[in-house]
Amino acid sequence: MENALHVKNLSKSYQRRVRKPGLLGAVQGLFSSQTEELHAVRNISFSIKRGERVGLIGENGAGKSTTLKMLTGILVPTEGTLEVLGRVPWKERRQLALNIGVVFGQRPQLLWDIPVRETFRLLKTMYRIPEEIYQVTFTEAVKRLGLEPLLGTAVRQLSLGQRMRCDLAAALLHAPAIAFLDEPTIGLDLSVKEQVREYIRDMQKRFGTSLLITTHDLKDITEVCDRLLLLDKGKLLFDGSIREFERKFANESRVVAELHQPATPASLKKMGAEVKRHGGKIVASEGHRLIVEYRKEGAAPALTQIILKRQKVADLTLEKTDIETIVTRIYRRKPDKK
């Protein structure tokens, strides 16, 4: 399958002036200046195939937005090579713009002082969208994103959530070959987020659009994407399917028991030793809830029997570590000692 984009050894660095603190530092800064190099993105490589749905995640400052800006031609890389739809973004930005869709969080592409409907019509002309395509994309966006009441309203009068829905519709109006969506569900209610995710999935399937989504809401990734890129301090830590990510980093599973009455310290002590022999560990006992964590494959049946034998159980569930917990643990890990 043909690549929609290809990145090889991509890096982006900035020079920042360093000034010593206090009045003396300010005076010295007038006559001499020191600089330090900041590495926003460090030597990353990956490809996205046509029609692939990929999530890019990372903490604030991990390099997500910088990467997206290089992919769309806004920034020029310090090192490395990059092609999007066979073009070099910062050299052929105008030609590339006709075939990509972009959402940048709270920076809408909509024109501030004219009604939403007029912005869409203007985009139809700018992107040279065929009438038959426009009728499909416009109608679907209005219907699926609930835009009908907003079409006659000036963009500046819309709330953040309303602007985000309109901006997403604008980004997909020309059925782009690839769409870069940075925080596409920011500012939206939970029910609206579900509508937006369903709309993105359906539009992607209909037109075969390649997707690269960056977000802090990991449900956007798990419900829309098939593949995950994980950035940390500008470096690519993981590139693979969500299932592979869970297999690699989800080391623990849990047995969660709701008890008829709180466990006593004595019963926990006895049960704790038995649980440990079968590869588990009691990690929480708060009120009526008891949580046993385990890593050993196949340990769940034995641990479940121990809990049922030692406690009066009202309800019991087995849980895998969710992706949000996995990512949080990765970022909280201690740095490796050199």
DAQUI-V962327 format. One record per pair of residues at least 6 apart in sequence whose ideal C-beta (glycine too) atoms are under 7 Angstrom apart, sorted by the first residue. I is the first residue (numbers start at 1). J is the second residue. If there is no record, write none. Layout:
BEGIN
I,J ; I,J
END
This chain:
BEGIN
1,49 ; 1,50 ; 2,49 ; 2,50 ; 3,47 ; 3,48 ; 3,49 ; 4,48 ; 4,49 ; 4,50 ; 4,85 ; 4,177 ; 4,178 ; 4,210 ; 5,47 ; 5,48 ; 5,71 ; 5,83 ; 5,84 ; 5,178 ; 6,47 ; 6,83 ; 7,44 ; 7,45 ; 7,46 ; 7,82 ; 8,45 ; 8,80 ; 8,81 ; 9,43 ; 9,45 ; 9,79 ; 9,80 ; 10,41 ; 10,44 ; 10,70 ; 10,77 ; 10,80 ; 10,82 ; 11,41 ; 11,42 ; 11,43 ; 11,77 ; 11,78 ; 11,79 ; 11,80 ; 12,40 ; 12,41 ; 12,66 ; 12,70 ; 12,75 ; 12,77 ; 12,78 ; 13,37 ; 13,38 ; 13,39 ; 13,40 ; 13,78 ; 14,38 ; 14,40 ; 15,35 ; 15,37 ; 16,35 ; 16,36 ; 16,38 ; 17,33 ; 17,35 ; 18,34 ; 18,35 ; 18,36 ; 19,25 ; 19,26 ; 19,29 ; 20,28 ; 39,234 ; 40,63 ; 40,66 ; 40,234 ; 41,63 ; 41,66 ; 41,67 ; 41,234 ; 42,234 ; 42,235 ; 44,235 ; 44,236 ; 46,229 ; 46,236 ; 46,239 ; 48,54 ; 48,210 ; 48,212 ; 50,208 ; 50,210 ; 51,208 ; 51,210 ; 52,210 ; 52,227 ; 53,204 ; 53,211 ; 53,224 ; 53,225 ; 53,226 ; 54,211 ; 54,212 ; 54,225 ; 54,227 ; 54,229 ; 55,213 ; 55,221 ; 55,225 ; 55,228 ; 55,229 ; 56,64 ; 56,67 ; 56,212 ; 56,213 ; 56,214 ; 56,229 ; 56,231 ; 57,218 ; 57,221 ; 57,228 ; 57,230 ; 57,327 ; 58,64 ; 58,230 ; 58,231 ; 58,232 ; 59,331 ; 62,231 ; 62,232 ; 62,233 ; 62,234 ; 63,231 ; 63,234 ; 64,214 ; 64,231 ; 65,182 ; 66,75 ; 68,180 ; 68,182 ; 68,214 ; 69,75 ; 70,77 ; 70,82 ; 70,89 ; 71,82 ; 71,84 ; 71,89 ; 71,180 ; 72,89 ; 72,100 ; 72,102 ; 72,180 ; 73,89 ; 73,90 ; 73,93 ; 73,96 ; 76,90 ; 82,88 ; 82,89 ; 84,96 ; 84,100 ; 84,178 ; 85,96 ; 85,99 ; 85,177 ; 85,178 ; 87,95 ; 87,96 ; 89,96 ; 98,127 ; 99,176 ; 99,177 ; 100,176 ; 100,177 ; 100,178 ; 100,179 ; 100,180 ; 101,171 ; 101,172 ; 101,176 ; 101,179 ; 102,171 ; 102,180 ; 103,167 ; 103,168 ; 103,171 ; 103,181 ; 103,182 ; 103,184 ; 104,182 ; 105,182 ; 105,183 ; 105,186 ; 106,160 ; 106,186 ; 108,155 ; 108,163 ; 108,167 ; 109,167 ; 109,170 ; 110,116 ; 110,119 ; 110,155 ; 110,163 ; 110,166 ; 110,167 ; 110,170 ; 111,119 ; 111,155 ; 112,155 ; 112,156 ; 113,154 ; 113,156 ; 114,154 ; 115,151 ; 115,152 ; 115,153 ; 115,154 ; 116,147 ; 116,150 ; 116,151 ; 116,153 ; 116,155 ; 116,166 ; 117,151 ; 117,152 ; 119,155 ; 119,170 ; 120,138 ; 120,170 ; 120,173 ; 123,170 ; 123,173 ; 124,134 ; 127,174 ; 129,173 ; 129,174 ; 133,175 ; 137,172 ; 137,173 ; 137,175 ; 138,173 ; 140,203 ; 141,147 ; 141,169 ; 142,148 ; 144,195 ; 144,199 ; 145,165 ; 145,169 ; 145,195 ; 145,196 ; 145,199 ; 147,165 ; 147,166 ; 147,169 ; 150,158 ; 150,162 ; 150,166 ; 155,163 ; 158,166 ; 160,187 ; 161,187 ; 161,188 ; 161,189 ; 161,192 ; 164,186 ; 164,187 ; 164,188 ; 165,196 ; 168,184 ; 168,196 ; 171,179 ; 172,179 ; 172,203 ; 175,207 ; 175,209 ; 176,209 ; 177,209 ; 177,210 ; 178,209 ; 178,210 ; 179,209 ; 179,211 ; 180,212 ; 181,211 ; 181,213 ; 182,214 ; 183,214 ; 183,215 ; 184,196 ; 184,200 ; 184,213 ; 184,215 ; 184,220 ; 185,193 ; 185,196 ; 185,215 ; 185,217 ; 185,220 ; 188,196 ; 197,220 ; 197,223 ; 197,224 ; 200,224 ; 201,224 ; 203,209 ; 204,211 ; 213,220 ; 213,221 ; 213,224 ; 213,225 ; 215,221 ; 218,323 ; 218,324 ; 218,327 ; 221,228 ; 222,242 ; 222,323 ; 226,241 ; 226,242 ; 227,240 ; 227,241 ; 228,238 ; 228,240 ; 228,242 ; 228,245 ; 229,236 ; 229,239 ; 230,237 ; 230,238 ; 231,237 ; 238,245 ; 246,323 ; 246,326 ; 249,326 ; 249,330 ; 250,320 ; 250,321 ; 250,326 ; 251,295 ; 252,293 ; 252,294 ; 252,295 ; 252,321 ; 253,294 ; 253,318 ; 253,319 ; 253,320 ; 253,321 ; 254,291 ; 254,292 ; 254,293 ; 254,319 ; 255,292 ; 255,300 ; 255,303 ; 255,304 ; 255,307 ; 255,316 ; 255,318 ; 256,289 ; 256,291 ; 256,317 ; 256,319 ; 257,290 ; 257,307 ; 257,311 ; 257,313 ; 257,316 ; 258,288 ; 258,289 ; 258,314 ; 258,315 ; 259,288 ; 259,290 ; 259,311 ; 259,312 ; 259,313 ; 259,314 ; 260,312 ; 260,314 ; 261,312 ; 262,287 ; 262,288 ; 263,285 ; 263,290 ; 263,311 ; 267,310 ; 267,311 ; 268,282 ; 268,285 ; 270,310 ; 271,306 ; 271,310 ; 272,282 ; 274,306 ; 275,281 ; 275,282 ; 275,292 ; 275,303 ; 275,306 ; 278,299 ; 278,302 ; 278,303 ; 278,306 ; 279,294 ; 279,295 ; 279,296 ; 279,299 ; 280,292 ; 280,293 ; 280,294 ; 280,299 ; 280,303 ; 281,292 ; 281,293 ; 282,292 ; 283,291 ; 283,293 ; 284,291 ; 290,307 ; 290,311 ; 292,303 ; 292,307 ; 294,303 ; 300,318 ; 304,316 ; 307,313 ; 307,316
END
